Amino acid sequence: MNDNDIGILKGIANQLRIHSIEATTAAGSGHPTSCCSAADLVSALFFGHMRYDPKNPHFYNNDRFILSKGHAAPLLYAAWAEAGLFPTSDLLKLRQLGSDLEGHPTPRLPFADVATGSLGQGLGVGVGMALCARLDKLDYRTYVLLGDGECAEGAVWEAASLAGTYKLNNLIAIIDVNRLGQSQATAFGHHVEVYQERFKAFGWRTEEIDGHDLEEIDEVLAAVGLGDQPLVIIARTLKGAGVSFIQDKDGWHGKPLSQEEAVRAIAELQPGARSAAGVPIPAPTALPAPNNQAPASYPPISYKLGDAIATREAFGAALVRVGEADPRVVALDGDTKNSTYSDKFMKKFPERFTECFIAEQNMVGVATGFGTRGKVPFTSTFATFYSRAFDQIRVAGISMANLKLVGSHVGVSIGEDGPSQMGLEDISMMRSVAGSVVLYPADAVATEKMVEFMAANRGIFFLRTSRPKTPVIYNNDETFPLGSAKVVRQSATDRITVIGAGVTLYEALKAADALKAEGINITVIDAYCIKPLGKDVIRAAAQKTNNTVITVEDHYLEGGLGDAVAGELSVDGIRVHKMAVTELPHSGKPDELLAKYGINSDAIIRKVKAVIG
Amino acid sequence: MNDNDIGILKGIANQLRIHSIEATTAAGSGHPTSCCSAADLVSALFFGHMRYDPKNPHFYNNDRFILSKGHAAPLLYAAWAEAGLFPTSDLLKLRQLGSDLEGHPTPRLPFADVATGSLGQGLGVGVGMALCARLDKLDYRTYVLLGDGECAEGAVWEAASLAGTYKLNNLIAIIDVNRLGQSQATAFGHHVEVYQERFKAFGWRTEEIDGHDLEEIDEVLAAVGLGDQPLVIIARTLKGAGVSFIQDKDGWHGKPLSQEEAVRAIAELQPGARSAAGVPIPAPTALPAPNNQAPASYPPISYKLGDAIATREAFGAALVRVGEADPRVVALDGDTKNSTYSDKFMKKFPERFTECFIAEQNMVGVATGFGTRGKVPFTSTFATFYSRAFDQIRVAGISMANLKLVGSHVGVSIGEDGPSQMGLEDISMMRSVAGSVVLYPADAVATEKMVEFMAANRGIFFLRTSRPKTPVIYNNDETFPLGSAKVVRQSATDRITVIGAGVTLYEALKAADALKAEGINITVIDAYCIKPLGKDVIRAAAQKTNNTVITVEDHYLEGGLGDAVAGELSVDGIRVHKMAVTELPHSGKPDELLAKYGINSDAIIRKVKAVIG
């Protein structure tokens, strides 16, 4: 790039600063100083180096940009406005209810693949995109802009490690080292060598630059893609750069300038500022689009009634069957693939499987990244370990991501490994995620059908699988609609309705048999879909049994099946007696634990008798 | 140490291997190979270098040991049995329901300060203990044994960074680099230099050793405490070491030996094995016990009714007031102290405040560590960011930890920052934690009283604080018992009961005033304690209003206040109409958002009228 070009980029950078200040001052809130430090970097990226079609942010071979330091949203918005996607006058609507230019970016905006704002999450998503580029034989690069304080987040290092291990030389991280965090200076200030040594140790190529020297920025960006390592550009910057009275001063994080301050700041920036109108943006390469065509159907299943198959094992088989038909399916696991059975998919489709090692937060981020590129990602680990990734899952909800989270080893029924490995809070956690679907198949047929449905339908799905073997109880042509439930046992003289799922469905059926022998009939429902709950089916059954139901779940008392049923149906006068694990469990044999924690068939029988009186 | 001593340690190591194999074979499950790789390290620590009283595991100046790779539990149990705490014959009860020697260690055992088994969490707890030693002017060292695969967890690097930053030279990490994970080899195999470079970059002194050479182990352990950095001992080991047919072979993770295999293995180990009986264990230093005396009372508060104070600000004041009287109180924050107001405590008691930077998982781990040492740790950050630390919080439940988690910026009422910053799932998350208490004060008085209660009572507490200012409505002598609720508005002609908390309590009171003017009276309840729920108070009120209540919360629909009330009271025929945030929120002014998401006074008025018909 020649001096004239450098001058243009410098001018655009100052224009981006002006936009950021004007917008946050108009909004009365926001993070202008965090925008100012990164403005030169963003200018060089958006108007000199990234190859993209500004009118078509979703184009499949655009270079990708993730603003991991999501509070610098005004800067991102300014860049896309200057690139011509929408009028710059819209920028003044920042943070207004009627504008999609929110406080932190969300995919309501076409240029934000994922929501950011919870720090440390962007790099993992970038790893997913970079891996996907490789899978799809595309040459887009993925740029992730992080803050320095943000690098305290462990999620950053999980992502860094995986990127280094998989030699993702199409991934570029840029660290805006402006030395000032929210409430004080960061731990390392401007000691950029600390970041350099860390990323180097994690397998990255590193470049250190003055983040306000556009020649240096241009030079390093021109050399991306060299070698076989991911690249990190560590940019020494000043928070509030360009405005003398706020530059590099603590106490300005998240503070908009007053009207008067804004006038003074813009007076400083204006002389060197210019719009990006007319500046050519490099186009993306023309490469064939990846095959992300959903199949017309999936191959059939053929299970035999009565065969004993753990739902975790059926998941492994389903993933292969569905993956074979559906080129969009990819799988990820966190060193549990021999327990979750995702190893079956890995053996058949190694290029579509990503071993994420023992790093669940990152696994979810990487999967989210794949999902933004049109893939259908299935992640698997123990259900309880998704609690490690709850923030990533929560934000995936805001990102309206396409994610299929499969959690095995649910409940006390895992047995001797004990509570640290048991999923006892996962239904609760996943119910609270925006837009999620929570599925809990009882047998292999249900599992297979749900995996199919998950692949075929966009959204965040959570599938609970169990460790013990359970008999096949459904025919191969059974369907499992969302928002429904299955009445698996019913007669005209039922005294009460018992609702179970997974292992407790079998306990409920055992109880039903024993009670029947005593002349007490009960309705038994399989609540295979906990969210959206099959409330019409449940209500109808309950209304035939004195408006009373018993729920029984291999999960804690709070937030799971019982709360879901009571939460939705108390308004109809349905009384919900909740059976669940009500104390911290202990190691022991599965059957012992189901008994001790009061969720086995004997406990159900006692409860039925106690309730019907 | 001389050759004889080394020989003794080698013999004990083999005895520990024998115990691990016998126990897991008897149990039919467990991780013997993971125990074998670390046996020499554990032998040297427990019988040569750690200074502790084996009959008194809780002694305040014992060196601490955390088995972060918790699946090697049998090895830990064997060490303490050999140290004389309980008979070695007990070891064969591993994983049985009637024995506290569970699949992974829990503090039911006096020598396990925290539960481990969810990998990557031990080092953060160790950081907390090491910081506490410094605060208490004690010289105990904290040893944390990690696996190599475990080092993929970001939580390890959060802890490593903080330890390096605070130069915790009383913290020693030991990495058992046995190269084999659960489902495959780790990313780096036996390339110990990878771990060395990483820890070095994070500010640690590093030593690389042969993890089966007891001379080398002895040498590095003799030199702990040198310099001003934390020490990591990177030990190259073999999984299954000592047993020729399983040593360094993939496919043996988490597999017990069969009876026949165990016989063969023990035949290999027996000749070199010896018990630790009679081997002297270094005693801890005699230093004065720290002052962990709970105060008799706390100083009084003096707020004026009607004053507008945000509960987050009242928290800041309460922490200082309570901290002044209570020497056990320590505070931690994740670079949000100017927003959470924990900075007030920091300024008064800097030696009792730990800035954890933007690393919430680690903040919770560090706090847990402080709690094990008799401190009362208060953590603060935005409520939603605790989702980043949910696994650590979940495990703290298993650890029966003493933790006070304060989450600010709850709900849509934070306004323009948008959904990534809003706590909308935190009540749900915290309700599901074993043994937790969930508190939601409406005003400054309630906040202060709750902070006092939290400090005075052991357990895991979560306190929700809000961003907007709200008027003081309670007198300074008001009390807020657990498991209760406050009826703040009631008359003999109430048509329905409306239950709110935090900002929605004020919306409910506003609605009550407006409805009263129209001749419709309602009961209003402040559900300041969501878990344990004030169900008796709520039931009693509901029974006077046609068994019908409306709940309204600044939180999602799932798992929060509404589900808590319905979940507990549907059995009494109470109908619960839930008002909550039912869609992904957008940025906007607080009042706009309360209106848009249907939880303000206008919405409550409409709902009341719709329900009473």
Interface residues (C-beta under 8 A of the other chain):
Chain A: A27 G28 S29 G30 G70 R95 Q96 L97 E102 G103 H104 T106 R108 A115 T116 G117 S118 L119 G120 G149 E150 A152 E153 G154 A155 V156 W157 E158 S161 T165 G181 Q182 S183 Q184 T186 A187 V194 E197 R198 K200 A201 F202 D333 D335 T336 K337 N338 S339 D343 E355 F357 I358 A359 Q361 N362 T384 F385 S387 R388 F390 D391 R394 V395 G397 I398 M400 G415 E416 D417 G418 P419 S420 Q421 L424 E425 S428 M429 R431 S432 V433 A434 G435 K531 Y556 L557 E558 G559 G562 D563 A564 A566 G567 L569 S570 V571 D572 G573 I574 R575 V576 H577 K578 E583 L584 H586 S587 G588 K589 E592 L593 K596
Chain B: A27 G28 S29 G30 G70 R95 Q96 L97 E102 G103 H104 T106 R108 A115 T116 G117 S118 L119 G120 G149 E150 A152 E153 G154 A155 V156 W157 E158 S161 T165 G181 Q182 S183 Q184 T186 A187 V194 E197 R198 K200 A201 F202 D333 D335 T336 K337 N338 S339 D343 E355 F357 I358 A359 Q361 N362 T384 F385 S387 R388 F390 D391 R394 V395 G397 I398 M400 G415 E416 D417 G418 P419 S420 Q421 L424 E425 S428 M429 R431 S432 V433 A434 G435 K531 Y556 L557 E558 G559 G562 D563 A564 A566 G567 L569 S570 V571 D572 G573 I574 R575 V576 H577 K578 E583 L584 H586 S587 G588 K589 E592 L593 K596
